[in-house]
Amino acid sequence: MPASIGDAAEKGCDMQQQAGGGATRKFNETMFRLDSRVAIVTGAGGGIGGAIARVFANVGAVVACLDVDADRARSTAADIEAGGGRAIGVACDVGSELDTLSAVARVVADLGRPTVLVNVAAVMDRSGTVLDIDLQEWERVHRVNLTGAYLMSRAVLPSMIKVGGGSVIHTSSILGRIGRAGRVSYTSTKAALLQLGRTMALDHAAQGVRVNTLSPGTVETDRVAYRFKELSPLQREALVSRIPLKRFGQTEEIAMAALFLASDASSFVTGTDLLVDGGGYET
Ligand SMILES: NC(=O)c1ccc[n+]([C@@H]2O[C@H](COP(=O)([O-])OP(=O)(O)OC[C@H]3O[C@@H](n4cnc5c(N)ncnc54)[C@H](O)[C@@H]3O)[C@@H](O)[C@H]2O)c1
């Protein structure tokens, strides 16, 4: 690790990204910017991942939009490019080691070494108890939601460490902290991501890598609309009324929290979980 800012500059490495670096940190307006940093966002074809990719590009990041759905990955990247940002869309199944390694190799070759990784990709579960959920369904959900974050971290960390560190964010959920009847596979993946994040934070602090999790409450995305489509207006109203801020979240509100964790504004934050849920945790 470079011993001083001068050292860091000489080595072409941004001291501001060093989690363990001792540089004095004073507020300035560029702390929330990601100028020229290469950021990988998985699940970037979806609601929250797409918003994170767009917000990061807006503050100067070069964004690799990864998704198993190649069209959706390319569509988010095309949107960013149309708005004057820089992005590429990459097809990648995060549950496949081969896919994660080749996607990251392409990002490094086309854009440079990533210093930000946001693991957003996830699948919904089929509702059921342990008696209803067969092993195949259990493994399908774990493969993407949990193993995907592990495989992406394995693929990205060597490059990130080579440039002095960076920020890794796993997307958990309020359902990683509380139980929810009939959601055994999804809730267990989201709880495990919290521990993956905390332990990675300890393991890689000395290498300048900060690792945190982000836990959204209910956010209005297509997947949530699909899940709620059976609800009557009255049932929906009852759900909203239990949230202290009396509404569901917006994708951009999750993206702004991700930006905090990705940027130098959170330079002393690692191993933590940022809950963004409108105050609904205790309800
Ligand atoms: N929307 C919410 O209310 C909410 C609440 C809490 C947590 N979350 C979490 O936020 C994240 C995003 O949720 P969303 O609502 O935007 O979902 P979404 O369904 O809109 O997006 C998920 C994206 O992941 C992609 N994906 C699925 N399997 C993949 C795989 N194997 N490899 C790569 N990409 C894959 C999908 O194609 C999709 O584009 C998820 O991790 C979810 O668990 C969402």
The ligand as a Tripos MOL2 file, in Angstrom:
@<TRIPOS>MOLECULE
LIG
   44    48     1     0     0
SMALL
NO_CHARGES

@<TRIPOS>ATOM
      1 N1        -37.4010   -4.1530   -5.1480 N.am      1 LIG1
      2 C1        -37.4300   -4.3110   -3.8530 C.2       1 LIG1
      3 O1        -38.4040   -3.9880   -3.1600 O.2       1 LIG1
      4 C2        -36.2350   -4.8890   -3.1510 C.ar      1 LIG1
      5 C3        -36.2500   -4.8900   -1.7430 C.ar      1 LIG1
      6 C4        -35.1480   -5.4110   -1.0830 C.ar      1 LIG1
      7 C5        -34.0550   -5.8790   -1.7930 C.ar      1 LIG1
      8 N2        -34.0930   -5.8700   -3.1330 N.ar      1 LIG1
      9 C6        -32.9210   -6.3840   -3.8290 C.3       1 LIG1
     10 O2        -32.4840   -5.4190   -4.7670 O.3       1 LIG1
     11 C7        -31.9280   -6.0610   -5.8980 C.3       1 LIG1
     12 C8        -32.5990   -5.5910   -7.1800 C.3       1 LIG1
     13 O3        -33.9930   -5.7830   -7.0890 O.3       1 LIG1
     14 P1        -34.9770   -5.2570   -8.2340 P.3       1 LIG1
     15 O4        -36.2970   -5.0880   -7.5820 O.co2     1 LIG1
     16 O5        -34.3470   -4.1250   -8.9690 O.co2     1 LIG1
     17 O6        -35.0530   -6.5580   -9.1550 O.3       1 LIG1
     18 P2        -35.1700   -6.7130  -10.7360 P.3       1 LIG1
     19 O7        -35.8210   -8.0360  -10.9350 O.co2     1 LIG1
     20 O8        -35.7830   -5.5040  -11.3620 O.co2     1 LIG1
     21 O9        -33.6450   -6.7880  -11.1860 O.3       1 LIG1
     22 C9        -32.8630   -7.9280  -10.9860 C.3       1 LIG1
     23 C10       -31.9680   -8.0830  -12.1910 C.3       1 LIG1
     24 O10       -31.1010   -9.1800  -11.9400 O.3       1 LIG1
     25 C11       -30.9530   -9.8900  -13.1720 C.3       1 LIG1
     26 N3        -30.5490  -11.2590  -12.9010 N.ar      1 LIG1
     27 C12       -31.3110  -12.3040  -12.4750 C.ar      1 LIG1
     28 N4        -30.5800  -13.4220  -12.4270 N.ar      1 LIG1
     29 C13       -29.3260  -13.0890  -12.8210 C.ar      1 LIG1
     30 C14       -28.1280  -13.8180  -12.9790 C.ar      1 LIG1
     31 N5        -28.0750  -15.1420  -12.7520 N.pl3     1 LIG1
     32 N6        -27.0340  -13.1550  -13.4030 N.ar      1 LIG1
     33 C15       -27.0740  -11.8330  -13.6680 C.ar      1 LIG1
     34 N7        -28.1890  -11.0900  -13.5610 N.ar      1 LIG1
     35 C16       -29.3030  -11.7150  -13.1260 C.ar      1 LIG1
     36 C17       -32.3440   -9.8170  -13.8050 C.3       1 LIG1
     37 O11       -32.2790  -10.0930  -15.2060 O.3       1 LIG1
     38 C18       -32.7400   -8.3990  -13.4850 C.3       1 LIG1
     39 O12       -32.3740   -7.4990  -14.5070 O.3       1 LIG1
     40 C19       -32.0600   -7.5510   -5.6350 C.3       1 LIG1
     41 O13       -30.8660   -8.0350   -5.0480 O.3       1 LIG1
     42 C20       -33.2000   -7.6310   -4.6450 C.3       1 LIG1
     43 O14       -33.1520   -8.8070   -3.8590 O.3       1 LIG1
     44 C21       -35.1470   -5.3820   -3.8340 C.ar      1 LIG1
@<TRIPOS>BOND
     1     1     2 1
     2     2     3 2
     3     2     4 1
     4     4     5 ar
     5     4    44 ar
     6     5     6 ar
     7     6     7 ar
     8     7     8 ar
     9     8     9 1
    10     8    44 ar
    11     9    10 1
    12     9    42 1
    13    10    11 1
    14    11    12 1
    15    11    40 1
    16    12    13 1
    17    13    14 1
    18    14    15 2
    19    14    16 1
    20    14    17 1
    21    17    18 1
    22    18    19 2
    23    18    20 1
    24    18    21 1
    25    21    22 1
    26    22    23 1
    27    23    24 1
    28    23    38 1
    29    24    25 1
    30    25    26 1
    31    25    36 1
    32    26    27 ar
    33    26    35 ar
    34    27    28 ar
    35    28    29 ar
    36    29    30 ar
    37    29    35 ar
    38    30    31 1
    39    30    32 ar
    40    32    33 ar
    41    33    34 ar
    42    34    35 ar
    43    36    37 1
    44    36    38 1
    45    38    39 1
    46    40    41 1
    47    40    42 1
    48    42    43 1
@<TRIPOS>SUBSTRUCTURE
     1 LIG1         1 GROUP 0 **** ****
